Amino acid sequence: MAVAVSEPAGAVAALQHAVWVRVCHWVLTASVLTLTVTGVEILMVHPRLYWGEVGNDLTPALLELPISRNYRHGGYDAATPFFDRAASPVSASRTFDIFNQNGWGRSLHFLAAWGLALAGTVYLLMGLADGHFRAHVWPRIRELAPGLVWRDLIDHVRFRIRPPTGGPHYGLLQKCAYSFVVFVAGPLIVATGLAMSPAVTASVPLLTLLFGGYQSARTIHFFTFAALAGFVLVHLVMVAASGLRRQLRGMTLGE
């Protein structure tokens, strides 16, 4: 929702961010910052991604990330099979001191996830109820003409950024990016996070199956996070380029 602000005679009435938009924005900001720090810390403990239901250091990885000393360490004794057959699971003992800070990282990550889920739900329901998305976020069909999309893209690449207004006056690429975050990436990262929660999957096992297994949900969760991290970085650059002080006033005080 946008609220009209009276301007001097002859000026066009400006729009400011509604109070609920500003509150949700900053709760989500704090949650995302906490989730980013703790999520990276959790990933450092086991910087390997898999596809399917299970995966560990002794199984082939879909992707390995060089973000801690646990990356490709090779510090295992000879693997010992549990059973006398080719497909038997194996066990092996580590020969080095691993990086392991899973306890506080997972606890804080789960706590911050509630801030993301609750504030995101409030934002989504309020935006649908009062027409905020329809009026300011969803791009119109006529705006999606190839020529207009290309022109807006070139303007952003060349940093021809419109001055800030302190309200929800979004350009075409902004609308597309915000729609993607609110309706695709946001729900997906919450759903895959829930699919990795033992308490949730014990009650709703279908959720994990929906993503092809626990490790598949973890991999999708990571790539969704990477997309959101890219959005946040570009968002911060655009905010700074368009007028940081004015943007902050608009998103905090509504001026």
N, C-alpha and C positions, 0 to 999 in steps of 0.2 A: 504494500500500500504506500502511496505517496501523499503527503499532506501539502496543500497549497500554502504558500507564505506570501503575505502582502508585501508589495514592492512600491517604491515611489511612483507617482503618477507618470504614465507614459511608458513604464517598464513592463515587461512580460512577467506574469506571476511565475515564481520559481517553485520547484517541488523539492521537498526534503524527505529523507528516509524516515519511515514511520518508526516509532519507539521500539516496537517488537522486532523490526528488522535489525535495528542497531544492537539490541540486547542479544539476539540470536547470533549476530555476526561476531561479537566479541567472545561469547561463550564458545562458539565454534572455533574461533582463533586460538583460544587457550587450549581447547581440547586437541586440536590438530597439532599444535606445537608439542604438547606432551606426548601424543601418540607417535609423532615422528621420532622424537628422542628415544622413547622406550622401544618402538618398533625396530629401529636400527640396532639398538643394543641387543634385542632378542635375536635378530638375524645374525649378529656377530657371533653368537654362541654356536649357531649351526648355519653357516653361510652357503647352504646347498638347497636347491629346489628340485622337487620331483613331480611326477605325474602318476596319479593312481591313489591307492589307499595308504600304502606304507612307503617308507624310505629311511635309510640311515647311512652312516659313513661307509658301510660295506656294500652298498648297492649303487648302481650307476645313477648319476645325477643329471637332471635336465639342464641345470645351470649352476655353476659355482661362482661365488662372488668373493673377490680378494679384499675382504674388509676386516679380517682379524687373523690372529695367528692360527686359528682353527682351519684356515683355508689350505687345502691340499697339503696337509701336514705329513701324511704318510707314516704317522707314528703308531703303528699297530704291530702286534705280534702276528705270527702266522694264523690265518683263520681256521677255526675248528668247526666242522659241520655238526649239526645236531643229529642228523640221521644219515644212514648209509644209502643215499641216493643223490642224483645229480642236482635236483632242485631243492635240496635241503637248505634251510636257513643256517647261517653260520654265526659264530661268535668270535670275538678277538678282544684282547686287552690293549688299552692305549699305553704308549711308551713315553708320553710327554704330558706336561701340565697344561690342560686346556684352559681357554678363557671361558668362564662360566659365571654369569651374573643373572641367571634366569629368574631368581626369586623375586627381587624387588621390581625388576623390569616387567614381568608378567602381571604382577599385582597392580602396579601403577598404570600399565597399559589397559587393563580391564576396567579400572576405575575411570580413566579418561574417556574410554569408549562410551560410557554411559552419558557423559556430557555431549559427545558427538551425536549419539542416537536420539537423546531427548530433545536437544536444541534443534537438531535437524528435522525431527518429526513436527515440532511446533512450527518451525519455519515453513515446512511443506504444507501443513494443514491450514495455517493462516494465509499463506500465499494463494492457495486454491480458493479459500473461503471468501477473501475480500477482493479478489481480482488482481492481485499484485503481479502474478505471473502473466496473466493475459494482457495487462496494460503495459508492463515494463520489461518482461524477461523473454517471453516467447517471440521469436522473429515472425513477422508477417510473411505470407507467401510471396508477396511482391518484392519483399526485401531480399529474398533468396535468389534473385536473378543473377546469373553468372557474372554479368558486368559489375553489379553492385558488390558482390562478394569479392571479386578481384580488386576493385578500387579500394575497398576497406582494408584488404590484406596489404596492398602496396603502401597505403597510408601508415599502417602500423610498422611495416618493415623500415620505412623511411622516418619513423618517429614523428609523423605529422599527427600529433595527438590533440584532440579538442580540449580547450580549457575546462577544468572541472566546474560543475554547477552546485555541488554539495547535495545532489539528489540523484534519483534513479534515471538519469538520461543516458541510456546505454547505446553504444554503437552495435552494428550488426554482429561483429565477431564476439563482442562481449556477450550479447544475448545467446549466441550459439554455445559459447564456452560455459556460461552459467547454466543453461538448460542441460548440457551434458553432465555437469557436476551434480546438479540437484536431482535429476531424474535417472541418471545412468550410474555414474561413478560412485556417488554417495550411497545409494541403496545397495550397490554391489559390494562395496567394501564392508558395509555393516553385515550383509547377509553372509559373506564368506568368513567374516570374523566369528559370527555366531555358529557357523558350520564347523569351526575348530574348537568350540567350547564343549567339553565333555558333559556339562550339566544340560546344555541345550540339546545336543545330539542324542543324549539318553532318552529325552522326551520326544524329540522330533528327528529320528534317524534319517528320514527322507531328505532332510536339508543337506546332509553331507553327500548323499547319493546324487542329489541334484547337480552337484559340481564334479561328480566323477570320483569322489573319495576325499579323504582328509588332506592328503598331500596336494591334490589338485586344487582344493579350496585354498590352501596356503599359497600356492603358486599364483593363482588368480588374484588373491589378496595382495601379494607383492606387486604385481604388474599394475593393479588398480591404484595402489599407493604411488607407484612411480608416475602414473599419469596425473594424479592429484598433486604430487610434488611439483611436477612441471607446470601445472596450472598456477599453483601458488607463486612460484618464482616469476612467471610472466606477469601475473597479477601485481605483484609488488613492484616490478619494473615499470609497469604502466601507471600505477598509482604515483610513483615518484616522478615519472616523466610528465604527467599531466598536472601536477601541483600537489605535493605531499601535504602541505599544511592545510590547504583548502579541503582536500579529501578527508583528512583526519577530523577536521571540525564537522564536516557533514556526517561522518559515520559515528561520531561521539555525541556532539551537542545538537546535531540536526540543524546547523546554521548554514 
